[in-house]
Amino acid sequence: MKTTIEIQHKELNIKDVNIDKYIKEQLKEKGVKATDVDTLNVYYIPDQLNVYYVAKKKDGTEIKDSFDAHLVPEYPEAPVKKATRKTPVKKAEKPAAKVAAKPVVKPVVKAAAKPTAKASKKVALKK
């Protein structure tokens, strides 16, 4: 879930994202790296149109500063990239389990016997 907070007071619209970016730019100009900051507390007083912040570094030191809310520029929103859908990788099929094959028995076909001379003679029928 993405949340954006916009503060509207006396015809001034300020987004929390813009305040955050502006403070980080100010800290960068002071030589403070974003990785050195442990916590960043921001206080906006609409009646005074001032933003105060306290950056606590990891070594325990604090950086305090303030600025006029009118100084916060409108930063363009970064375009949101659509999540690309990766095509699923086909898994290699596992080889079929080897089954002990029964030996194939081929029927033995005997060659037809050639007629012999006795079988080829005709027998005369008696009446």
Contacts in CASP RR format, 6 or more apart in sequence:
PFRMAT RR
TARGET T0000
AUTHOR 0000-0000-0000
METHOD contacts of the structure
MODEL  1
MKTTIEIQHKELNIKDVNIDKYIKEQLKEKGVKATDVDTLNVYYIPDQLN
VYYVAKKKDGTEIKDSFDAHLVPEYPEAPVKKATRKTPVKKAEKPAAKVA
AKPVVKPVVKAAAKPTAKASKKVALKK
4 15 0 8 1.000
4 16 0 8 1.000
4 17 0 8 1.000
5 15 0 8 1.000
5 16 0 8 1.000
6 13 0 8 1.000
6 14 0 8 1.000
6 15 0 8 1.000
6 16 0 8 1.000
7 13 0 8 1.000
7 14 0 8 1.000
7 15 0 8 1.000
7 16 0 8 1.000
7 44 0 8 1.000
7 46 0 8 1.000
9 46 0 8 1.000
9 49 0 8 1.000
10 46 0 8 1.000
10 49 0 8 1.000
12 49 0 8 1.000
12 69 0 8 1.000
12 70 0 8 1.000
14 44 0 8 1.000
14 69 0 8 1.000
14 72 0 8 1.000
15 74 0 8 1.000
17 75 0 8 1.000
18 72 0 8 1.000
18 73 0 8 1.000
18 74 0 8 1.000
18 75 0 8 1.000
19 42 0 8 1.000
19 44 0 8 1.000
19 51 0 8 1.000
19 72 0 8 1.000
20 40 0 8 1.000
20 42 0 8 1.000
21 75 0 8 1.000
22 67 0 8 1.000
22 71 0 8 1.000
22 72 0 8 1.000
22 73 0 8 1.000
23 40 0 8 1.000
23 42 0 8 1.000
23 51 0 8 1.000
23 53 0 8 1.000
23 55 0 8 1.000
24 34 0 8 1.000
26 65 0 8 1.000
26 67 0 8 1.000
27 34 0 8 1.000
27 37 0 8 1.000
27 55 0 8 1.000
27 63 0 8 1.000
28 34 0 8 1.000
30 63 0 8 1.000
32 55 0 8 1.000
32 57 0 8 1.000
32 63 0 8 1.000
36 57 0 8 1.000
36 58 0 8 1.000
36 59 0 8 1.000
37 55 0 8 1.000
37 56 0 8 1.000
37 57 0 8 1.000
37 58 0 8 1.000
38 56 0 8 1.000
38 57 0 8 1.000
38 58 0 8 1.000
38 60 0 8 1.000
39 55 0 8 1.000
39 56 0 8 1.000
40 53 0 8 1.000
40 54 0 8 1.000
40 55 0 8 1.000
40 56 0 8 1.000
41 53 0 8 1.000
41 54 0 8 1.000
41 55 0 8 1.000
41 56 0 8 1.000
42 51 0 8 1.000
42 52 0 8 1.000
42 53 0 8 1.000
43 51 0 8 1.000
43 52 0 8 1.000
43 53 0 8 1.000
44 50 0 8 1.000
44 51 0 8 1.000
44 52 0 8 1.000
44 69 0 8 1.000
45 51 0 8 1.000
45 52 0 8 1.000
46 69 0 8 1.000
49 68 0 8 1.000
49 69 0 8 1.000
49 70 0 8 1.000
50 66 0 8 1.000
50 67 0 8 1.000
50 68 0 8 1.000
50 69 0 8 1.000
51 66 0 8 1.000
51 67 0 8 1.000
51 68 0 8 1.000
51 69 0 8 1.000
51 72 0 8 1.000
52 64 0 8 1.000
52 65 0 8 1.000
52 66 0 8 1.000
53 64 0 8 1.000
53 65 0 8 1.000
53 66 0 8 1.000
54 62 0 8 1.000
54 63 0 8 1.000
54 64 0 8 1.000
55 62 0 8 1.000
55 63 0 8 1.000
55 64 0 8 1.000
56 62 0 8 1.000
57 63 0 8 1.000
END
